[in-house]
Structure formats: structure tokens, C-alpha cells
């Protein structure tokens, strides 16, 4: 099989260790010996399903896809028909048919669903790849790591890489000479430069399979996972998982988009009043303990030190600097849209070039610099012209900026 991310994800999730007894028996050897003359249905219409079909189609008779999405029933995927399990599975025979579950998650749930439909000749791709190289050797390595004690390693993640609450905690611990080593899980390969001068590790799993494999290794070696945006999962019992979050206070309504994972041990919240508001939005499990305290990222606002972040942006001198940070409205990564209004430039108030020019003219007359800091995932217009007194701080040109240090200069 190709080194597709999906298969490494199954190893990260330990998809080779299912709880369902039927899945446990579905080895690669059995699949080759007993199913080569049967009709095979792949459960899961996805690129991973397509990849698996391409790998198996020369040796096995792949005849269709199963999917729980009613919208897909009666359609075709990869030139094969798609069926709802409730409609097709009761027609299948154990002597003539087999099902291969190819899902990122919910494999165990689907296995139970198939058993309830009276069909038990099914397999999981997580079990099959465990007996194929290079996955087999890697799994042996991971199981060897898991047989040893966890190490003094903290894995960290933050919204815009080495920033926010996780970033502030990291620099605090570095300054106070902690015994722990740090592994940063980054969203951009270029963010590794932020760790230059340290002996810490930066991994960008979404950009490199080598980094993803190292990520899996450290996931099984570390004692702590601390994150404030995209979760780092637990891999072993005894690990401590902390959600520092990145919301300002308790007014962020994300209940449609976010569920706090049940493996989280602690989460950070400023006080009980805020907890009462934000806990329902985060769908916080009752098992998660609350740490009451201020956000680490705010410490620089009060410690009295002088910072020079503004010099990273401009050499010009201004009588006043203003930062404007409009909140999120629509995503540059997907179809999420939290507003009914149209924002041509991705920010409110300014709707055309004339608005931008007039604002810049006023700022120039008063020798004022305006920094516009959009939400990290906000969709911005690529046609915004450069202005003398307006600088837009996007993810790229603000990557080496410490935003909260910058606020002390405004």
C-alpha cells in the first residue's frame, strides 16, 4: 500500500487493537485465504476507501461501497454503486460476501451495526495493514516504546504555532529551567524556525510523513500533552492532558463546532462565572477537572518589561499605533460561515478600495499606524492593496511576532 496518511492515522489510533472480537480475528492472512473469491464491499466512501480499492482490485472482487450517509445511497463512488447498510447488508451471504471497514473513526460502532444487521464476515483496515510492511515494523517499534516508562517530555500545540497560552507556558518553563523536554506540534513547516536556538523539537505532521511518524513516537513517549487549539490525544494510561483553550472569555459560542475530547484531564478557566457560560459551548465532559487561573499569554501585559515587537513590522516612527482585531466570520479552510452579511475584504466596516484609501489618508494625516490582526482562519481578500499606514498581520507576516508583547507597545 502507498504511504497514505490514512494508514498511519490508523496506527496512531491503534486501529490494530480493536475491542470487537470479530474484528480481532480478521487478519490479513485470513482475508487473503478466505475472501479472494467473494464479493467485497468497502464500508466508507472516502479517499481512503478509494486508495484501498485501488490496492485490492487486482486480487479481490470489489463490487461496491457501503456508507451511512443517506445522501449517498443510489449514487456511485469510484465507478461503483453506493448502498445504505440497512438496505444492502441483509441481502449479503457469509459464503459469498465480505465487508472491509475503511473509516478514520467509528470502526467499532460500524462493527456493532453490522452484527445487529446479522452479518459478521467483516474486517478492519487497521488490522490488515498491521501485517503489511512498513506498518508492521513500525507497530513493533511503537509497542516496544509502550513497554517502557514514559519520559519527561511535554508535547505542545497552539493556535498559530508557539504562541497563545501554550506558547506563554512554554517560554515560562524554559526561563525557569524545567527538567522537561518539549515537542511542538506545528501547523506550518516554517514554524520550526521559531524554535531555533533551543534544543526542542518541532514537528509538522500535516506536511511530512516522517514528522507524522515521529509525532506518533513522541505521543507514546511523553508524559504530558498541553494544547489550546487542536487537541493532542492521549496515547497511554497515566499521561496528563491539559486544554488551555484560546477563547478570550466565556462569550465564544462554538457548540456546533467543538466537543472537548473525553481524554482531557484538565482545562483552564478564569473563574466560575466564565466556566458557567463556556462549559456548555465546549461540551465539557464532567470528568474534566477545572484549573482556575489567568491565561498565561496575558502575563507579558503586566510584567513591566520592555519589548521590541513593533520593530519587526516597521522602521517608521508613528505618534500612535492602533491594533484592530476583528473576530472570526468565515473560514478560509472550509464552508463555515458565522454571518449573514457579506464582507468583501474579510473584515467589517471597510467594503471597498475607497474605504481603505480614506481610512489610510486619515491615519497618515495624524501619523497613526493601524495594525489589523484578523482571526487566524479568517478568509481575507487577496486584492487588498498595500497602504502606508495600514498593515494587515496575517499568519505569514506575523509568524515570528509575539502578539501579546506587541500589545504592550500600543
C-alpha positions as CSV (number, residue, x, y, z in Angstrom):
1,X,0.0,0.0,0.0
2,X,1.1,3.6,-0.5
3,X,2.3,5.6,2.5
4,X,-1.0,7.4,2.7
5,X,-1.7,9.4,5.8
6,X,-4.9,7.4,6.5
7,X,-3.0,4.2,7.2
8,X,-0.6,6.0,9.6
9,X,-3.6,7.5,11.3
10,X,-4.9,4.0,11.9
11,X,-1.6,3.2,13.6
12,X,-1.7,6.4,15.7
13,X,-5.2,5.4,16.8
14,X,-4.1,1.8,17.5
15,X,-6.6,0.6,15.0
16,X,-4.8,-2.7,15.1
17,X,-6.1,-3.3,18.6
18,X,-9.9,-3.4,18.3
19,X,-12.1,-4.5,21.1
20,X,-14.6,-6.2,18.9
21,X,-13.9,-10.0,18.8
22,X,-14.8,-10.4,15.1
23,X,-12.5,-7.6,14.1
24,X,-9.7,-9.2,16.1
25,X,-10.0,-12.4,14.1
26,X,-9.9,-10.6,10.7
27,X,-6.2,-10.9,9.9
28,X,-4.6,-10.2,6.5
29,X,-3.8,-13.9,6.1
30,X,-7.4,-14.8,6.7
31,X,-8.6,-12.1,4.3
32,X,-6.3,-13.4,1.6
33,X,-7.2,-17.0,2.1
34,X,-11.0,-16.8,2.6
35,X,-12.2,-13.8,0.7
36,X,-10.3,-13.8,-2.6
37,X,-13.3,-15.4,-4.4
38,X,-16.1,-13.4,-2.7
39,X,-17.7,-10.1,-3.4
40,X,-16.1,-7.4,-1.3
41,X,-17.9,-4.2,-0.1
42,X,-15.9,-1.3,1.3
43,X,-17.6,0.5,4.2
44,X,-16.7,4.2,3.8
45,X,-16.9,6.4,0.7
46,X,-13.7,8.4,1.1
47,X,-10.3,8.9,-0.5
48,X,-9.0,6.2,1.9
49,X,-11.7,3.9,0.6
50,X,-10.6,4.7,-3.0
51,X,-7.0,4.0,-2.0
52,X,-7.8,0.7,-0.5
53,X,-9.9,-0.3,-3.5
54,X,-7.0,0.6,-5.9
55,X,-4.7,-1.6,-3.8
56,X,-7.0,-4.6,-3.7
57,X,-8.8,-4.6,-7.0
58,X,-6.3,-6.7,-8.9
59,X,-6.6,-9.6,-6.5
60,X,-10.1,-9.1,-5.0
61,X,-13.6,-8.6,-6.4
62,X,-14.6,-5.1,-5.1
63,X,-18.2,-4.7,-6.1
64,X,-19.5,-1.7,-4.1
65,X,-19.3,0.8,-1.2
66,X,-21.4,1.0,1.9
67,X,-22.0,4.3,3.7
68,X,-24.3,5.5,6.4
69,X,-25.0,8.8,4.6
70,X,-28.5,8.7,3.1
71,X,-27.4,11.3,0.6
72,X,-25.0,8.8,-1.0
73,X,-27.5,6.0,-1.4
74,X,-28.0,5.1,-5.0
75,X,-25.0,7.2,-6.2
76,X,-21.7,5.9,-7.4
77,X,-18.2,6.3,-5.9
78,X,-15.1,5.4,-7.8
79,X,-17.4,4.0,-10.5
80,X,-19.0,1.5,-8.1
81,X,-22.5,1.7,-6.6
82,X,-23.1,3.0,-3.0
83,X,-25.6,1.3,-0.7
84,X,-27.0,2.1,2.7
85,X,-26.1,-0.8,5.1
86,X,-29.7,-1.2,6.2
87,X,-30.7,-1.8,2.5
88,X,-27.9,-4.0,1.3
89,X,-26.4,-5.9,4.3
90,X,-29.5,-8.1,4.9
91,X,-29.1,-9.4,1.3
92,X,-25.5,-10.5,1.8
93,X,-24.3,-14.0,2.5
94,X,-21.3,-15.0,4.6
95,X,-20.4,-17.6,2.0
96,X,-20.3,-15.1,-0.9
97,X,-19.7,-11.7,0.5
98,X,-17.3,-9.8,2.9
99,X,-17.1,-6.2,4.1
100,X,-14.0,-4.2,4.7
101,X,-14.4,-1.3,7.1
102,X,-12.3,1.7,6.0
103,X,-13.0,4.5,8.3
104,X,-10.9,7.1,10.2
105,X,-13.1,6.6,13.3
106,X,-16.2,4.7,14.3
107,X,-14.9,1.3,13.2
108,X,-16.1,-0.4,16.4
109,X,-19.5,1.3,16.1
110,X,-19.9,0.1,12.5
111,X,-18.8,-3.4,13.5
112,X,-21.7,-3.5,16.1
113,X,-24.0,-2.1,13.5
114,X,-23.2,-4.9,11.0
115,X,-23.6,-7.6,13.8
116,X,-27.0,-6.1,14.6
117,X,-27.9,-6.5,10.9
118,X,-27.0,-10.1,11.1
119,X,-23.7,-10.0,9.2
120,X,-20.4,-11.0,10.8
121,X,-18.0,-11.5,7.9
122,X,-16.3,-8.1,8.2
123,X,-12.7,-6.8,8.5
124,X,-11.0,-3.6,9.6
125,X,-8.3,-2.0,7.5
126,X,-6.5,-1.2,10.8
127,X,-5.9,-5.0,11.4
128,X,-5.0,-5.7,7.8
129,X,-2.3,-3.1,7.5
130,X,-0.8,-4.2,10.8
131,X,0.6,-7.3,9.0
132,X,2.0,-5.4,6.0
133,X,5.3,-3.5,5.7
134,X,6.3,-0.8,6.6
135,X,3.4,-0.7,9.1
136,X,4.2,-4.0,10.8
137,X,7.8,-2.9,11.7
138,X,6.6,0.5,12.9
139,X,3.9,-1.1,15.1
140,X,6.5,-3.3,16.7
141,X,8.6,-0.2,17.4
142,X,5.6,1.6,19.0
143,X,4.7,-1.4,21.1
144,X,8.3,-1.5,22.3
145,X,8.1,2.2,23.3
146,X,4.9,1.5,25.2
147,X,6.5,-1.3,27.2
148,X,8.9,1.3,28.7
149,X,8.2,4.1,31.2
150,X,7.1,7.4,29.8
151,X,9.7,10.1,29.5
152,X,9.9,13.7,30.8
153,X,8.5,15.1,27.6
154,X,5.8,17.7,27.1
155,X,4.0,17.9,23.8
156,X,2.6,21.3,23.0
157,X,0.2,22.9,20.4
158,X,-1.1,26.4,19.9
159,X,-3.4,28.3,17.5
160,X,-0.7,30.0,15.4
161,X,2.4,27.9,16.4
162,X,4.5,28.6,19.6
163,X,2.0,31.3,20.6
164,X,-1.1,31.8,22.8
165,X,-1.4,30.1,26.2
166,X,0.7,27.1,25.3
167,X,3.4,29.3,23.9
168,X,3.5,31.5,27.0
169,X,3.7,28.5,29.3
170,X,6.5,27.1,27.2
171,X,8.7,30.2,27.4
172,X,7.9,30.4,31.2
173,X,9.1,26.8,31.7
174,X,12.2,27.4,29.5
175,X,13.1,30.5,31.6
176,X,12.7,28.6,34.8
177,X,14.9,25.7,33.7
178,X,12.4,22.8,33.8
179,X,13.6,19.2,33.5
180,X,11.2,18.5,30.7
181,X,12.0,18.4,27.0
182,X,9.5,19.9,24.6
183,X,8.0,18.7,21.4
184,X,5.9,21.3,19.5
185,X,3.2,20.1,17.1
186,X,3.1,22.7,14.4
187,X,0.7,23.7,11.6
188,X,3.4,25.1,9.3
189,X,6.8,23.7,8.4
190,X,8.3,27.2,8.5
191,X,7.3,27.5,12.2
192,X,10.3,25.2,13.1
193,X,12.4,28.4,12.8
194,X,10.6,29.7,15.9
195,X,12.5,27.1,17.9
196,X,15.9,27.9,16.6
197,X,18.4,28.4,19.4
198,X,16.6,25.8,21.6
199,X,17.2,22.1,21.9
200,X,13.5,21.5,21.5
201,X,11.7,19.6,18.6
202,X,9.2,21.0,16.1
203,X,7.1,18.5,14.1
204,X,4.7,19.4,11.3
205,X,2.8,16.1,10.9
206,X,0.5,17.5,8.2
207,X,3.5,18.4,6.0
208,X,5.7,15.4,6.3
209,X,5.1,11.7,6.9
210,X,8.5,11.5,8.6
211,X,7.3,14.1,11.0
212,X,4.0,12.3,11.4
213,X,5.8,9.1,12.4
214,X,7.9,11.0,14.9
215,X,4.7,12.5,16.2
216,X,3.3,9.0,16.9
217,X,6.6,8.0,18.6
218,X,6.6,11.0,20.9
219,X,2.8,10.6,21.5
220,X,3.7,7.3,23.1
221,X,6.8,8.5,24.9
222,X,5.6,11.8,26.5
223,X,4.1,12.3,30.0
224,X,2.1,15.5,29.1
225,X,0.0,16.9,26.2
226,X,-0.8,20.6,26.5
227,X,-2.8,22.3,23.8
228,X,-5.0,25.3,23.2
229,X,-6.5,24.9,19.7
230,X,-6.2,21.5,18.0
231,X,-6.2,18.6,20.5
232,X,-3.2,16.3,21.1
233,X,-4.7,13.0,22.1
234,X,-3.6,10.7,24.9
235,X,-1.9,7.6,23.7
236,X,-1.3,5.8,27.1
237,X,-2.8,5.5,30.6
238,X,-1.1,7.8,33.0
239,X,-0.5,10.6,30.6
240,X,-1.8,14.1,31.6
241,X,-3.8,16.0,29.0
242,X,-4.4,19.8,29.5
243,X,-6.7,22.0,27.4
244,X,-5.5,25.6,27.9
245,X,-8.1,26.9,25.4
246,X,-7.7,30.2,23.4
247,X,-11.1,31.9,23.8
248,X,-11.0,35.4,25.3
249,X,-13.7,34.9,27.9
250,X,-16.9,33.0,28.1
251,X,-18.7,34.5,25.1
252,X,-17.5,32.2,22.3
253,X,-20.4,30.2,21.0
254,X,-18.8,27.1,19.4
255,X,-21.2,24.4,20.5
256,X,-21.9,23.5,16.8
257,X,-18.2,23.1,16.0
258,X,-16.4,21.8,19.1
259,X,-16.6,18.9,21.5
260,X,-14.0,18.6,24.3
261,X,-12.4,15.1,23.9
262,X,-13.2,12.8,26.8
263,X,-9.4,12.1,27.3
264,X,-8.8,15.6,28.6
265,X,-7.8,15.7,32.3
266,X,-7.8,19.5,33.0
267,X,-8.9,22.7,31.3
268,X,-8.1,26.3,32.1
269,X,-10.8,28.8,33.0
270,X,-10.5,32.2,34.6
271,X,-13.4,31.9,37.2
272,X,-16.6,30.1,38.0
273,X,-18.8,32.7,36.3
274,X,-17.0,32.2,33.0
275,X,-17.0,28.5,33.5
276,X,-20.8,28.5,33.7
277,X,-21.0,30.2,30.4
278,X,-18.3,28.5,28.4
279,X,-18.6,24.9,29.6
280,X,-21.8,24.1,27.7
281,X,-20.3,25.6,24.5
282,X,-17.3,23.3,24.8
283,X,-19.4,20.3,25.6
284,X,-17.0,19.7,28.5
285,X,-17.3,16.2,30.0
286,X,-18.0,16.0,33.7
287,X,-14.8,14.1,34.2
288,X,-12.6,17.1,33.3
289,X,-11.2,19.0,36.2
290,X,-11.0,22.8,36.1
291,X,-7.9,24.9,36.7
292,X,-8.9,28.4,37.8
293,X,-6.4,31.0,36.8
294,X,-5.5,33.7,34.4
295,X,-4.3,33.0,30.8
296,X,-0.5,32.6,30.6
297,X,-0.5,34.7,27.4
298,X,-1.6,37.7,29.4
299,X,1.4,37.7,31.8
300,X,3.5,39.9,29.5
301,X,0.9,42.6,29.7
302,X,1.7,43.1,33.4
303,X,5.3,42.1,34.0
304,X,6.6,45.6,33.1
305,X,9.3,44.5,30.7
306,X,10.1,46.4,27.5
307,X,9.6,44.6,24.2
308,X,10.5,45.5,20.7
309,X,8.0,43.6,18.6
310,X,7.0,46.7,16.6
311,X,10.4,46.9,15.1
312,X,9.7,43.5,13.4
313,X,6.9,45.2,11.5
314,X,8.1,48.7,10.6
315,X,11.1,51.0,10.9
316,X,8.9,54.1,10.6
317,X,8.0,56.2,13.6
318,X,4.4,57.0,14.5
319,X,2.7,59.1,17.1
320,X,0.2,56.4,17.8
321,X,-0.3,52.7,17.0
322,X,-3.7,51.1,16.9
323,X,-4.4,47.4,16.7
324,X,-7.8,46.2,15.4
325,X,-8.5,42.5,15.8
326,X,-11.9,41.7,14.1
327,X,-13.3,38.4,15.2
328,X,-13.9,35.3,13.0
329,X,-16.7,35.5,10.4
330,X,-16.0,32.9,7.7
331,X,-13.3,30.3,7.2
332,X,-10.6,30.2,4.6
333,X,-10.3,26.4,5.0
334,X,-13.9,25.2,4.7
335,X,-17.5,26.4,4.2
336,X,-18.0,27.6,7.8
337,X,-19.7,31.0,7.8
338,X,-20.9,32.6,11.0
339,X,-22.6,35.7,9.5
340,X,-25.3,36.5,7.0
341,X,-23.5,39.7,5.9
342,X,-21.0,40.0,3.0
343,X,-17.5,41.2,3.8
344,X,-15.6,41.6,0.5
345,X,-12.3,42.1,2.3
346,X,-12.9,39.6,5.2
347,X,-13.3,42.4,7.7
348,X,-16.3,44.7,8.7
349,X,-16.7,48.4,8.1
350,X,-14.4,48.5,5.1
351,X,-16.2,47.4,2.0
352,X,-14.2,48.8,-1.0
353,X,-10.9,50.4,-2.0
354,X,-12.3,53.8,-1.4
355,X,-12.9,53.0,2.2
356,X,-9.4,51.7,2.6
357,X,-7.9,54.8,1.0
358,X,-10.0,57.2,3.0
359,X,-9.0,55.4,6.3
360,X,-5.4,55.4,5.3
361,X,-5.5,59.1,4.4
362,X,-6.9,60.0,7.8
363,X,-4.3,57.8,9.6
364,X,-1.5,59.4,7.5
365,X,-2.6,62.9,8.3
366,X,-2.4,62.1,12.0
367,X,0.7,60.0,11.8
368,X,-1.1,56.9,13.1
369,X,-0.3,53.3,12.2
370,X,-3.2,50.8,12.2
371,X,-2.4,47.1,12.6
372,X,-5.3,44.8,11.5
373,X,-5.0,41.4,13.0
374,X,-7.6,39.0,11.5
375,X,-8.6,35.7,13.1
376,X,-6.0,33.1,12.1
377,X,-8.5,31.2,10.0
378,X,-10.5,34.2,8.7
379,X,-10.9,34.3,4.9
380,X,-9.3,37.5,3.7
381,X,-9.4,39.2,0.3
382,X,-6.2,38.7,-1.8
383,X,-6.8,42.0,-3.6
384,X,-6.2,44.4,-0.6
385,X,-3.7,47.0,-1.7
386,X,-0.8,47.9,0.5
387,X,-1.3,51.1,2.4
388,X,1.3,53.4,4.0
389,X,-0.4,53.5,7.4
390,X,-2.3,50.2,7.5
391,X,-0.6,46.8,8.0
392,X,-2.6,43.6,7.9
393,X,-1.0,41.0,10.2
394,X,-1.8,37.6,8.6
395,X,-0.5,34.2,9.6
396,X,2.6,34.6,7.4
397,X,3.9,38.0,8.1
398,X,3.2,37.8,11.8
399,X,4.6,34.3,12.4
400,X,7.6,35.5,14.4
401,X,5.6,38.1,16.3
402,X,4.6,37.7,19.9
403,X,1.2,39.4,19.7
404,X,0.7,40.0,23.4
405,X,4.2,41.5,23.7
406,X,3.3,43.7,20.8
407,X,0.2,44.9,22.7
408,X,2.4,46.4,25.4
409,X,3.8,48.8,22.8
410,X,0.4,50.0,21.6
